[in-house]
Amino acid sequence: MKLILTYIKKHLGIFLLSIFFLAMEAMADLLQPTFMSMIVDQGIKNANINQIFLFGIIMLGIAMTGAVCAVIRNRFASRVSQTIGKELRRDMYHNVQELSMENIDRLRPASIITRITNDVGRILRTFKIKKNVEVTDNGKIII
């Protein structure tokens, strides 16, 4: 985790923006059941069609806001993850260049390339999943 944090610090602004829009997207998703219960409790129970339409329009607005936040978050998160992946691969490549010929012969170049590609991809996927789960779970607790 320390390794990935050193790369994130270089792109902290865009990273924090992606976290912000992820939180907004999660909040929009988590607010939908609340308004659905208001439709049932205040609109359907009291046969108030105006309340049903009002909460329905609010839910539609929240869903559209969540969708816009998801698009913006994807743009920022993609930029950060691709840049971090590029930097990780570059640094790993430079480390490989400093290996002795004996190690290169033992490890085989194809194996080294595959390891660099797969390891960086795994690191970025794991971090993305962990970030999404943490923001959504914390949002569930708050709401």
N, CA, C and O of each residue as an XYZ file, in Angstrom:
572
protein
N       0.826     -1.197      0.000
C       0.000      0.000      0.000
C       0.866      1.255      0.000
O       0.506      2.267     -0.601
N       2.019      1.183      0.682
C       2.900      2.349      0.694
C       3.355      2.701     -0.704
O       3.472      3.876     -1.051
N       3.615      1.672     -1.513
C       4.084      1.899     -2.882
C       3.048      2.678     -3.684
O       3.384      3.656     -4.351
N       1.809      2.254     -3.621
C       0.769      2.919     -4.412
C       0.515      4.325     -3.889
O       0.194      5.222     -4.669
N       0.654      4.534     -2.580
C       0.431      5.868     -2.018
C       1.479      6.871     -2.492
O       1.176      8.053     -2.651
N       2.700      6.410     -2.719
C       3.717      7.337     -3.237
C       3.348      7.818     -4.630
O       3.636      8.960     -4.988
N       2.722      6.970     -5.412
C       2.300      7.371     -6.756
C       1.037      8.233     -6.703
O       0.871      9.147     -7.511
N       0.153      7.941     -5.757
C      -1.083      8.728     -5.629
C      -0.768     10.157     -5.205
O      -1.422     11.096     -5.658
N       0.226     10.328     -4.344
C       0.578     11.671     -3.876
C       0.945     12.592     -5.033
O       0.722     13.801     -4.966
N       1.504     12.023     -6.087
C       1.866     12.830     -7.255
C       0.631     13.352     -7.991
O       0.698     14.373     -8.676
N      -0.482     12.658     -7.851
C      -1.720     13.010     -8.560
C      -2.872     13.187     -7.579
O      -4.001     12.781     -7.855
N      -2.583     13.788     -6.447
C      -3.544     13.855     -5.347
C      -4.811     14.634     -5.712
O      -5.909     14.231     -5.327
N      -4.677     15.733     -6.443
C      -5.845     16.541     -6.779
C      -6.874     15.772     -7.589
O      -8.054     15.750     -7.238
N      -6.435     15.147     -8.663
C      -7.359     14.380     -9.510
C      -7.886     13.169     -8.750
O      -9.049     12.797     -8.904
N      -7.044     12.557     -7.937
C      -7.473     11.414     -7.141
C      -8.592     11.818     -6.180
O      -9.596     11.116     -6.061
N      -8.415     12.947     -5.499
C      -9.445     13.403     -4.557
C     -10.735     13.783     -5.279
O     -11.827     13.571     -4.752
N     -10.613     14.344     -6.485
C     -11.816     14.636     -7.269
C     -12.565     13.349     -7.624
O     -13.795     13.307     -7.575
N     -11.829     12.316     -7.977
C     -12.501     11.054     -8.298
C     -13.174     10.471     -7.058
O     -14.259      9.898     -7.157
N     -12.543     10.610     -5.891
C     -13.160     10.143     -4.641
C     -14.427     10.948     -4.339
O     -15.438     10.387     -3.917
N     -14.364     12.270     -4.559
C     -15.527     13.121     -4.312
C     -16.703     12.696     -5.197
O     -17.824     12.539     -4.713
N     -16.442     12.510     -6.492
C     -17.534     12.123     -7.390
C     -18.001     10.697     -7.133
O     -19.166     10.379     -7.372
N     -17.119      9.839     -6.653
C     -17.538      8.502     -6.244
C     -18.473      8.588     -5.047
O     -19.471      7.871     -4.980
N     -18.152      9.464     -4.106
C     -19.011      9.646     -2.929
C     -20.377     10.206     -3.336
O     -21.408      9.792     -2.806
N     -20.372     11.146     -4.277
C     -21.643     11.706     -4.748
C     -22.480     10.636     -5.461
O     -23.696     10.565     -5.283
N     -21.818      9.818     -6.261
C     -22.516      8.734     -6.948
C     -23.093      7.735     -5.946
O     -24.235      7.297     -6.085
N     -22.303      7.379     -4.943
C     -22.770      6.445     -3.916
C     -23.939      7.044     -3.134
O     -24.903      6.348     -2.815
N     -23.845      8.342     -2.826
C     -24.934      8.992     -2.100
C     -26.217      8.974     -2.927
O     -27.302      8.735     -2.397
N     -26.087      9.229     -4.228
C     -27.270      9.202     -5.093
C     -27.887      7.803     -5.109
O     -29.109      7.667     -5.062
N     -27.067      6.779     -5.174
C     -27.583      5.410     -5.165
C     -28.228      5.057     -3.833
O     -29.242      4.360     -3.788
N     -27.632      5.545     -2.752
C     -28.130      5.185     -1.422
C     -29.354      5.999     -1.002
O     -30.065      5.603     -0.079
N     -29.612      7.129     -1.664
C     -30.796      7.930     -1.335
C     -32.072      7.400     -1.996
O     -33.172      7.711     -1.541
N     -31.942      6.623     -3.038
C     -33.117      6.137     -3.761
C     -34.092      5.346     -2.882
O     -35.294      5.607     -2.942
N     -33.626      4.390     -2.067
C     -34.581      3.665     -1.211
C     -35.309      4.568     -0.208
O     -36.459      4.304      0.142
N     -34.647      5.622      0.248
C     -35.284      6.545      1.194
C     -36.476      7.238      0.536
O     -37.551      7.334      1.128
N     -36.278      7.714     -0.677
C     -37.376      8.383     -1.364
C     -38.458      7.395     -1.800
O     -39.635      7.748     -1.868
N     -38.058      6.164     -2.095
C     -39.059      5.154     -2.438
C     -39.950      4.872     -1.234
O     -41.159      4.688     -1.379
N     -39.352      4.838     -0.045
C     -40.166      4.618      1.152
C     -41.081      5.819      1.414
O     -42.192      5.649      1.916
N     -40.623      7.031      1.077
C     -41.484      8.212      1.218
C     -42.666      8.135      0.256
O     -43.778      8.533      0.601
N     -42.424      7.626     -0.945
C     -43.531      7.459     -1.902
C     -44.566      6.511     -1.320
O     -45.766      6.775     -1.381
N     -44.094      5.404     -0.753
C     -45.028      4.416     -0.199
C     -45.728      4.970      1.044
O     -46.947      4.856      1.173
N     -44.957      5.570      1.961
C     -45.526      6.030      3.230
C     -46.421      7.249      3.083
O     -47.473      7.322      3.720
N     -46.022      8.210      2.252
C     -46.778      9.466      2.170
C     -47.663      9.553      0.934
O     -48.713     10.195      0.965
N     -47.248      8.912     -0.152
C     -48.022      9.036     -1.381
C     -49.054      7.948     -1.543
O     -50.243      8.237     -1.681
N     -48.624      6.709     -1.530
C     -49.538      5.594     -1.769
C     -50.454      5.375     -0.574
O     -51.654      5.155     -0.737
N     -49.894      5.436      0.612
C     -50.689      5.203      1.827
C     -51.822      6.230      1.946
O     -52.937      5.878      2.333
N     -51.543      7.489      1.617
C     -52.544      8.549      1.728
C     -53.244      8.826      0.403
O     -54.041      9.760      0.308
N     -52.954      8.023     -0.622
C     -53.531      8.197     -1.961
C     -53.302      9.616     -2.472
O     -54.201     10.214     -3.063
N     -52.122     10.151     -2.250
C     -51.764     11.503     -2.666
C     -50.881     11.424     -3.915
O     -49.675     11.194     -3.826
N     -51.502     11.616     -5.068
C     -50.792     11.490     -6.342
C     -49.739     12.581     -6.508
O     -48.716     12.365     -7.157
N     -49.989     13.769     -5.916
C     -49.003     14.850     -6.019
C     -47.700     14.492     -5.298
O     -46.612     14.794     -5.789
N     -47.814     13.853     -4.140
C     -46.624     13.414     -3.408
C     -45.847     12.357     -4.199
O     -44.616     12.362     -4.224
N     -46.590     11.451     -4.843
C     -45.955     10.403     -5.643
C     -45.161     11.030     -6.785
O     -44.010     10.664     -7.020
N     -45.785     11.984     -7.499
C     -45.085     12.652     -8.599
C     -43.900     13.474     -8.097
O     -42.838     13.472     -8.719
N     -44.072     14.165     -6.993
C     -42.995     14.992     -6.452
C     -41.774     14.140     -6.088
O     -40.652     14.449     -6.490
N     -42.003     13.069     -5.327
C     -40.887     12.208     -4.944
C     -40.313     11.460     -6.154
O     -39.116     11.175     -6.203
N     -41.169     11.147     -7.119
C     -40.690     10.504     -8.343
C     -39.767     11.422     -9.131
O     -38.743     10.981     -9.653
N     -40.126     12.694     -9.216
C     -39.281     13.668     -9.920
C     -37.970     13.874     -9.160
O     -36.905     13.989     -9.766
N     -38.059     13.918     -7.829
C     -36.838     14.044     -7.021
C     -35.932     12.834     -7.248
O     -34.720     12.987     -7.400
N     -36.516     11.630     -7.271
C     -35.727     10.425     -7.512
C     -35.086     10.450     -8.895
O     -33.938     10.036     -9.058
N     -35.814     10.928     -9.875
C     -35.268     11.030    -11.225
C     -34.098     12.009    -11.255
O     -33.077     11.746    -11.891
N     -34.248     13.139    -10.566
C     -33.154     14.111    -10.487
C     -31.932     13.541     -9.786
O     -30.800     13.768    -10.211
N     -32.166     12.802     -8.715
C     -31.057     12.181     -7.988
C     -30.365     11.139     -8.873
O     -29.138     11.049     -8.890
N     -31.161     10.356     -9.605
C     -30.570      9.338    -10.484
C     -29.747      9.988    -11.596
O     -28.669      9.500    -11.936
N     -30.247     11.082    -12.161
C     -29.504     11.777    -13.215
C     -28.226     12.390    -12.657
O     -27.182     12.349    -13.309
N     -28.300     12.955    -11.464
C     -27.109     13.511    -10.821
C     -26.090     12.405    -10.558
O     -24.895     12.594    -10.783
N     -26.553     11.271    -10.090
C     -25.658     10.140     -9.862
C     -25.003      9.659    -11.147
O     -23.827      9.295    -11.153
N     -25.765      9.656    -12.236
C     -25.200      9.224    -13.516
C     -24.135     10.199    -14.008
O     -23.091      9.781    -14.509
N     -24.395     11.494    -13.866
C     -23.402     12.498    -14.264
C     -22.146     12.373    -13.400
O     -21.026     12.449    -13.905
N     -22.342     12.181    -12.099
C     -21.193     11.999    -11.205
C     -20.403     10.746    -11.569
O     -19.176     10.743    -11.470
N     -21.086      9.685    -11.988
C     -20.402      8.451    -12.388
C     -19.538      8.682    -13.621
O     -18.412      8.191    -13.695
N     -20.065      9.425    -14.584
C     -19.295      9.714    -15.798
C     -18.060     10.546    -15.458
O     -16.958     10.248    -15.921
N     -18.248     11.584    -14.652
C     -17.120     12.446    -14.278
C     -16.099     11.653    -13.459
O     -14.893     11.789    -13.664
N     -16.585     10.829    -12.536
C     -15.686     10.012    -11.725
C     -14.882      9.057    -12.594
O     -13.683      8.873    -12.383
N     -15.547      8.450    -13.571
C     -14.837      7.537    -14.465
C     -13.742      8.249    -15.239
O     -12.665      7.689    -15.444
N     -13.999      9.465    -15.668
C     -12.974     10.227    -16.406
C     -11.759     10.487    -15.516
O     -10.623     10.234    -15.915
N     -12.008     10.993    -14.311
C     -10.899     11.299    -13.399
C     -10.181     10.028    -12.951
O      -8.951      9.975    -12.954
N     -10.946      9.007    -12.567
C     -10.339      7.769    -12.072
C      -9.537      7.077    -13.173
O      -8.476      6.511    -12.909
N     -10.036      7.121    -14.391
C      -9.293      6.511    -15.501
C      -7.986      7.237    -15.737
O      -6.946      6.614    -15.950
N      -8.043      8.543    -15.700
C      -6.814      9.324    -15.909
C      -5.785      9.008    -14.831
O      -4.612      8.787    -15.129
N      -6.232      8.987    -13.574
C      -5.303      8.714    -12.475
C      -4.761      7.291    -12.567
O      -3.554      7.079    -12.450
N      -5.639      6.321    -12.775
C      -5.181      4.927    -12.776
C      -4.249      4.651    -13.947
O      -3.254      3.943    -13.789
N      -4.553      5.196    -15.115
C      -3.677      4.966    -16.264
C      -2.326      5.642    -16.073
O      -1.293      5.086    -16.448
N      -2.329      6.832    -15.497
C      -1.060      7.530    -15.258
C      -0.230      6.794    -14.209
O       0.978      6.628    -14.378
N      -0.867      6.358    -13.137
C      -0.150      5.607    -12.108
C       0.371      4.291    -12.680
O       1.501      3.893    -12.397
N      -0.446      3.619    -13.481
C       0.003      2.379    -14.117
C       1.201      2.607    -15.017
O       2.142      1.814    -15.025
N       1.164      3.695    -15.776
C       2.292      4.021    -16.657
C       3.557      4.261    -15.840
O       4.634      3.782    -16.195
N       3.422      5.003    -14.751
C       4.586      5.298    -13.914
C       5.118      4.045    -13.220
O       6.331      3.868    -13.104
N       4.212      3.171    -12.756
C       4.638      1.920    -12.138
C       5.397      1.046    -13.141
O       6.459      0.506    -12.830
N       4.838      0.918    -14.344
C       5.511      0.112    -15.367
C       6.874      0.697    -15.725
O       7.850     -0.037    -15.884
N       6.935      2.014    -15.851
C       8.205      2.667    -16.180
C       9.248      2.378    -15.104
O      10.385      2.019    -15.410
N       8.852      2.536    -13.842
C       9.799      2.299    -12.749
C      10.208      0.829    -12.661
O      11.367      0.515    -12.394
N       9.248     -0.063    -12.887
C       9.589     -1.486    -12.877
C      10.519     -1.817    -14.041
O      11.440     -2.621    -13.893
N      10.284     -1.209    -15.179
C      11.154     -1.427    -16.337
C      12.578     -0.963    -16.030
O      13.544     -1.648    -16.366
N      12.703      0.194    -15.395
C      14.038      0.682    -15.028
C      14.719     -0.262    -14.032
O      15.932     -0.459    -14.094
N      13.947     -0.839    -13.126
C      14.519     -1.814    -12.191
C      14.988     -3.073    -12.921
O      16.029     -3.643    -12.596
N      14.205     -3.493    -13.908
C      14.591     -4.675    -14.691
C      15.873     -4.401    -15.467
O      16.707     -5.290    -15.630
N      16.025     -3.181    -15.940
C      17.233     -2.832    -16.700
C      18.495     -2.947    -15.855
O      19.591     -3.116    -16.390
N      18.345     -2.859    -14.556
C      19.500     -2.945    -13.680
C      19.794     -4.377    -13.210
O      20.734     -4.598    -12.446
N      18.995     -5.343    -13.666
C      19.256     -6.741    -13.314
C      20.513     -7.222    -14.025
O      20.865     -6.741    -15.102
N      21.168     -8.167    -13.405
C      22.349     -8.747    -14.042
C      21.912     -9.664    -15.183
O      20.761    -10.097    -15.232
N      22.820     -9.950    -16.081
C      22.515    -10.835    -17.209
C      22.138    -12.233    -16.725
O      21.313    -12.902    -17.347
N      22.728    -12.670    -15.638
C      22.393    -13.987    -15.085
C      20.926    -14.030    -14.660
O      20.229    -15.011    -14.921
N      20.462    -12.971    -14.008
C      19.057    -12.928    -13.579
C      18.118    -12.836    -14.775
O      17.055    -13.457    -14.779
N      18.500    -12.073    -15.778
C      17.644    -11.956    -16.971
C      17.547    -13.305    -17.671
O      16.465    -13.694    -18.110
N      18.668    -14.027    -17.782
C      18.631    -15.349    -18.407
C      17.799    -16.325    -17.578
O      17.082    -17.164    -18.125
N      17.900    -16.210    -16.276
C      17.158    -17.121    -15.398
C      15.655    -16.831    -15.448
O      14.845    -17.757    -15.466
N      15.284    -15.555    -15.469
C      13.870    -15.183    -15.427
C      13.197    -15.187    -16.801
O      11.976    -15.321    -16.873
N      13.933    -15.049    -17.863
C      13.457    -14.989    -19.249
C      12.702    -13.683    -19.491
O      11.822    -13.329    -18.707
N      13.027    -12.976    -20.543
C      12.407    -11.680    -20.845
C      10.884    -11.728    -20.976
O      10.192    -10.820    -20.515
N      10.363    -12.780    -21.600
C       8.899    -12.871    -21.754
C       8.216    -12.959    -20.397
O       7.155    -12.371    -20.188
N       8.824    -13.688    -19.484
C       8.262    -13.822    -18.140
C       8.301    -12.487    -17.400
O       7.364    -12.142    -16.681
N       9.377    -11.747    -17.578
C       9.497    -10.443    -16.917
C       8.431     -9.483    -17.428
O       7.797     -8.785    -16.636
N       8.228     -9.441    -18.733
C       7.225     -8.549    -19.322
C       5.833     -8.922    -18.828
O       5.041     -8.053    -18.464
N       5.542    -10.212    -18.817
C       4.230    -10.669    -18.345
C       4.024    -10.312    -16.880
O       2.940     -9.874    -16.494
N       5.042    -10.492    -16.072
C       4.923    -10.164    -14.648
C       4.688     -8.675    -14.432
O       3.851     -8.282    -13.619
N       5.428     -7.854    -15.160
C       5.247     -6.402    -15.010
C       3.816     -6.014    -15.366
O       3.158     -5.286    -14.622
N       3.342     -6.501    -16.504
C       1.998     -6.152    -16.966
C       0.929     -6.649    -16.002
O       0.044     -5.890    -15.606
N       1.009     -7.920    -15.625
C      -0.019     -8.499    -14.753
C       0.019     -7.922    -13.347
O      -1.030     -7.666    -12.755
N       1.200     -7.715    -12.811
C       1.301     -7.191    -11.442
C       0.748     -5.780    -11.340
O       0.016     -5.470    -10.400
N       1.082     -4.929    -12.283
C       0.572     -3.560    -12.255
C      -0.946     -3.566    -12.424
O      -1.651     -2.836    -11.728
N      -1.447     -4.381    -13.341
C      -2.898     -4.475    -13.528
C      -3.611     -4.947    -12.283
O      -4.668     -4.424    -11.931
N      -3.034     -5.939    -11.610
C      -3.624     -6.456    -10.378
C      -3.631     -5.409     -9.271
O      -4.615     -5.273     -8.544
N      -2.540     -4.677     -9.147
C      -2.455     -3.629     -8.121
C      -3.534     -2.583     -8.352
O      -4.233     -2.196     -7.415
N      -3.677     -2.122     -9.590
C      -4.661     -1.080     -9.890
C      -6.089     -1.577     -9.704
O      -6.930     -0.840     -9.191
N      -6.385     -2.824    -10.114
C      -7.728     -3.374     -9.928
C      -8.069     -3.519     -8.457
O      -9.173     -3.177     -8.033
N      -7.126     -4.026     -7.680
C      -7.354     -4.199     -6.241
C      -7.614     -2.860     -5.571
O      -8.515     -2.739     -4.742
N      -6.832     -1.867     -5.928
C      -7.006     -0.555     -5.327
C      -8.352      0.052     -5.713
O      -9.015      0.665     -4.877
N      -8.763     -0.114     -6.973
C     -10.053      0.420     -7.427
C     -11.205     -0.230     -6.668
O     -12.117      0.457     -6.208
N     -11.162     -1.549     -6.537
C     -12.233     -2.258     -5.827
C     -12.278     -1.831     -4.365
O     -13.357     -1.589     -3.822
N     -11.115     -1.736     -3.724
C     -11.069     -1.352     -2.311
C     -11.613      0.057     -2.113
O     -12.353      0.309     -1.162
N     -11.248      0.981     -3.012
C     -11.707      2.364     -2.903
C     -13.229      2.431     -3.059
O     -13.894      3.126     -2.290
N     -13.786      1.720     -4.041
C     -15.230      1.741     -4.267
C     -15.982      1.158     -3.078
O     -17.002      1.706     -2.660
N     -15.491      0.057     -2.532
C     -16.159     -0.592     -1.401
C     -16.125      0.308     -0.168
O     -17.132      0.442      0.528
N     -14.992      0.918      0.103
C     -14.877      1.763      1.298
C     -15.817      2.967      1.221
O     -16.481      3.287      2.207
N     -15.884      3.631      0.079
C     -16.747      4.811     -0.042
C     -18.209      4.413      0.062
O     -18.980      5.078      0.754
N     -18.605      3.342     -0.612
C     -20.008      2.913     -0.569
C     -20.396      2.437      0.820
O     -21.476      2.775      1.304
N     -19.544      1.663      1.469
C     -19.868      1.176      2.822
C     -19.961      2.313      3.827
O     -20.856      2.321      4.673
N     -19.054      3.265      3.744
C     -19.131      4.424      4.652
C     -20.386      5.244      4.379
O     -20.992      5.779      5.308
N     -20.778      5.344      3.117
C     -22.017      6.047      2.786
C     -23.235      5.351      3.353
O     -24.175      6.009      3.800
N     -23.232      4.028      3.340
C     -24.359      3.270      3.921
C     -24.471      3.535      5.421
O     -25.571      3.650      5.961
N     -23.335      3.629      6.074
C     -23.362      3.869      7.523
C     -23.882      5.278      7.811
O     -24.670      5.469      8.737
N     -23.450      6.257      7.029
C     -23.863      7.646      7.244
C     -25.339      7.834      6.961
O     -26.055      8.458      7.745
N     -25.795      7.293      5.839
C     -27.207      7.485      5.454
C     -28.072      6.513      6.221
O     -29.291      6.504      6.049
